[in-house]
Amino acid sequence: MNRIIIIQGATASGKSSLAVELAIELDCSVVSADSRQFYKEISKGTAKPSQREMNGVPHYFVDSHSILENTVSSADFMHLGRQKIDRLFQGGAKYVIVTGGSGMFIDALIDGLHPSPQNAEVRDQLQIDWKEKGINHLLEELKIKDAESYKNMDINNPMRIMRALEVIRISGKTLAEMRKQPKEKIPYAINRFYVNWDRKDLYNRINTRVDEMMNGGLFDEIINLPIQDNLLLQNTVGYKEWLFYFNGQQTKEEVVELIKKNTRNYAKRQGTWLRRYSDLIGLNPYDNKTLKDQLLIHLNS
């Protein structure tokens, strides 16, 4: 039976290295479900695995897109990811490993999405409206056309706001109306895992990782990116914080501490997201058995 093994959860919890170890053991490939590792221009701040860390294991949806083109939506990933997984299984693979911290993208891939129209021209126009008229202009449109989404949406997330407006401008329907339509689950067996760190230890790992990013050239990467003009970068932890530095509001050291804080907060939200899964299995990083061996025991039981 074809089987998808999902390794998800908090940033800096060891997902990527576990996925590689397991892929070598099971002779299979890794599909990345990290919504920022798709983009080839951003590596240092996304903890993207290097070629050495991939250790010869085929990885898909790493460096597959550009921030200078249209961003990859959860719907895009659902379609592209399912096509890739189908091809891998049709090619003889018994397992595919899906790993990443983007719960929304993993859910789209596995559980499917309610039908949601997309149009590149409408999306481009929304980007222009955002840049020329500001986010408040878009919020006013959303308030008029979809009051429920306006009431419940994170108004500090322009990408979510523009996605809701894209649906409305194309279909004339609100998000709530679109969500009444059925989803289609992926037709493969699923096992779902995460690494269950104590919060204090996870936060220490996050702080250490941010320091390693800086030592590894994060700032050199930052200065060559169009942060002030790119919406995706302005919504990405590790990148958006540098706006304060370039605007003269914070020192480099203050920005680094802010990245650590925002990453810890993001990890907390990732932990909250995990509570929705009834099939989730926690792996114990303090156990004498390795994470890989623990996972294999569950997989074979």
VENWO-V159112 format. One record per backbone hydrogen bond with DSSP energy under -0.5 kcal/mol. NH is the residue of the N-H (numbers start at 1). CO is the residue of the C=O. If there is no record, write none. Layout:
nh: [NH;NH]
co: [CO;CO]
//
This chain:
nh: [3;4;5;5;6;6;7;8;8;9;13;18;19;20;21;22;23;24;25;26;27;28;29;30;31;32;32;33;35;37;38;39;40;42;43;46;47;47;48;54;55;56;57;60;63;64;65;69;73;77;78;79;80;81;82;83;84;85;86;87;88;89;90;91;92;93;96;97;98;98;99;99;100;102;103;105;106;107;108;109;110;111;112;112;123;124;125;126;127;128;129;130;131;132;133;134;134;138;139;140;141;142;143;144;145;146;150;151;152;153;155;157;158;160;161;162;163;164;165;166;167;168;169;170;171;172;172;173;178;179;180;181;186;188;189;191;192;193;194;196;196;197;202;203;204;205;206;207;208;209;210;211;212;213;214;215;216;217;218;221;222;223;224;225;227;229;230;230;231;234;235;236;237;239;240;242;243;244;245;246;247;248;249;250;255;256;257;258;259;260;261;262;263;264;265;266;267;268;269;270;271;272;273;274;275;275;276;277;278;280;281;283;285;287;294;295;296;297;298;299;300;301]
co: [94;189;3;96;4;191;98;6;193;100;10;14;15;16;17;18;19;20;21;22;23;23;95;58;97;30;60;99;33;34;34;36;65;39;41;43;43;44;43;50;51;51;54;30;37;38;38;66;71;73;74;75;76;77;78;79;80;81;82;83;84;85;86;87;89;88;3;29;5;96;31;97;7;33;101;102;102;103;104;105;106;107;107;108;119;120;121;122;123;124;125;126;127;128;129;129;130;134;135;136;137;138;139;140;141;142;146;147;148;149;153;154;156;157;157;158;159;160;161;162;163;164;165;166;167;167;168;167;174;175;177;178;110;186;2;4;279;6;281;194;283;195;198;199;200;201;202;203;204;205;206;207;208;209;210;211;212;214;213;217;218;219;221;222;225;226;226;227;229;230;232;233;235;236;236;239;240;241;241;242;243;245;244;244;251;252;253;254;255;256;257;258;259;260;261;262;263;264;265;266;267;268;269;270;271;272;273;274;276;277;192;194;283;284;290;291;292;293;294;295;296;297]
//
